Amino acid sequence: MKAMIGLLWGLGGMVLGFGLFAVAASLYAQATHASNREGAVGYFVIALGVIGALLGLVAGLAWYARSAPAGEGLRQFGQGVLGLAVFAAVVVAAGWAWLQSRELPVIYNGNAQASLLLEFRALAASAPGEPARQWLNVEVTTANTRPVALVLQDEVRRDGEHLVVPAVQGPLIRSGNRLVVARLTLPGGERHEVFMPSMPRRPDPKAGWSDWVSPRQVFDVQSGATGGQAQLQMRWRLRLYGE
């Protein structure tokens, strides 16, 4: 409890110190007709405000320590410092969590982004005869993004009884929950096969291909029915830009 009270004293001192020094700096700049080229006055006011906030912080904690019983001042000052340290740690942790939650391109090795490579396979006997781009569209969705993956028609190949269709989406977006939606336009109508790959927020680009997985959900657009027989399987890996 005392640490919380000390925290309030320290924060109050910071606010008061910043306000007083910022106002004083602004009045000084006006009185001396200081040049405001490239926002110099604003920087001056903020800089002195920060200095005032630091001095106000110390003054607030010192004033809080003075209210302690005889011989307890130093201990009470330390409790105020502890409260501020805990508050700062919470702010830093919240800021870090917010930064990590933002859906931005994943960065490797300091500045390299990555493409998400996908491969879909279907029984060649049941696959449409048209080029894959005409019957397969792929979208990689996150909470806030829906980037489209490009079907690589020139790299479609036969693998035994399967037809393998590669696709690429880039850059890979950092997210804790990705869905890969394969939209198939078939003679019997349109259907969506939704994959939920077990993929971390920041996948390892050296991990190689994942195992083949079946879709988590199959949705028939015409009938609205779910749970039909899947036509596709999918696997994925990463490729850094420039490789």
Residue pairs with C-beta under 8 A, 6 or more apart in sequence:
2 76
2 79
2 80
3 79
3 80
3 82
3 83
3 86
4 83
5 64
5 80
5 83
6 61
6 64
6 76
6 77
6 79
6 80
6 81
6 82
6 83
6 84
7 80
7 83
7 84
7 86
7 87
9 60
9 61
9 63
9 64
9 80
10 57
10 60
10 61
10 64
10 80
10 83
10 84
11 57
11 60
11 84
11 87
12 60
13 56
13 57
13 58
13 59
13 60
13 61
13 63
14 53
14 54
14 56
14 57
14 60
15 53
15 56
16 56
16 60
17 52
17 53
17 54
17 55
17 56
17 57
17 59
18 49
18 50
18 52
18 53
18 56
19 49
19 52
20 52
20 56
21 48
21 49
21 51
21 52
21 53
21 55
22 45
22 46
22 48
22 49
22 52
24 48
24 52
25 44
25 45
25 47
25 48
25 49
26 41
26 45
28 34
29 36
29 41
29 44
29 45
34 40
34 41
34 44
35 41
36 42
57 84
60 80
61 77
61 80
61 81
61 84
62 77
64 76
64 77
64 80
65 73
65 74
65 76
65 77
65 80
66 73
67 76
68 75
68 76
100 174
100 201
102 174
103 142
103 143
103 144
103 145
103 173
103 174
103 175
104 173
104 174
105 113
105 171
105 172
105 173
105 174
106 113
106 114
106 171
106 172
106 173
106 174
106 201
106 202
106 203
107 113
108 114
108 205
108 240
109 240
112 240
112 241
112 242
113 170
113 171
113 172
113 240
113 241
114 170
114 171
114 172
114 203
114 205
114 238
114 239
114 240
114 241
115 168
115 169
115 170
115 171
115 172
115 238
115 239
115 240
115 241
116 140
116 149
116 168
116 169
116 170
116 172
116 236
116 238
117 166
117 167
117 168
117 236
117 237
117 238
117 239
118 138
118 149
118 166
118 167
118 168
118 169
118 180
118 234
118 235
118 236
119 164
119 165
119 166
119 167
119 209
119 234
119 235
119 236
120 136
120 138
120 164
120 165
120 167
120 182
120 232
120 233
120 234
121 159
121 162
121 163
121 164
121 165
121 212
121 232
121 233
121 234
122 162
122 163
122 165
122 231
122 232
122 233
123 161
123 162
123 163
123 231
124 158
124 161
124 162
124 163
125 161
126 231
127 135
127 163
128 134
128 135
128 186
128 187
131 153
131 156
132 151
132 153
132 156
132 163
132 165
133 151
133 153
134 185
135 184
135 185
135 186
136 151
136 165
136 167
136 182
136 183
136 184
136 185
137 148
137 151
137 182
137 183
137 185
138 148
138 149
138 151
138 167
138 169
138 180
138 181
138 182
138 183
139 146
139 147
139 148
139 149
139 180
139 181
139 183
140 146
140 147
140 148
140 149
140 169
140 173
140 178
140 179
140 180
140 181
141 178
141 179
141 180
141 181
142 173
142 175
142 177
142 178
142 179
143 175
143 177
145 173
145 175
147 169
147 173
148 169
149 167
149 168
149 169
149 180
150 167
150 168
150 169
151 165
151 166
151 167
152 165
152 166
152 167
152 168
155 166
156 163
156 164
156 165
156 166
157 163
157 164
158 164
168 239
170 241
171 241
172 203
172 238
174 201
174 202
175 201
176 201
178 196
178 197
178 199
179 194
179 195
179 196
180 194
180 195
180 196
180 197
180 234
180 236
181 192
181 193
181 194
181 195
182 192
182 193
182 194
182 195
182 215
182 232
182 234
183 190
183 191
183 192
184 190
184 191
184 192
184 193
184 231
184 232
186 231
189 220
189 221
189 222
189 223
190 221
190 222
191 218
191 219
191 220
191 221
191 228
191 231
192 217
192 218
192 219
192 221
193 215
193 217
193 218
193 219
193 230
193 231
193 232
194 215
194 216
194 217
194 218
194 219
195 213
195 215
195 216
195 234
196 216
197 210
197 213
197 234
197 236
198 210
199 210
199 236
203 238
204 238
205 237
205 238
205 239
205 240
207 237
207 238
208 237
209 235
209 236
209 237
210 235
210 236
210 237
211 235
212 233
212 234
212 235
213 233
213 234
213 235
214 230
214 232
214 233
215 230
215 232
215 234
217 226
217 227
218 226
218 227
218 228
218 229
218 230
219 225
219 226
220 226
220 228
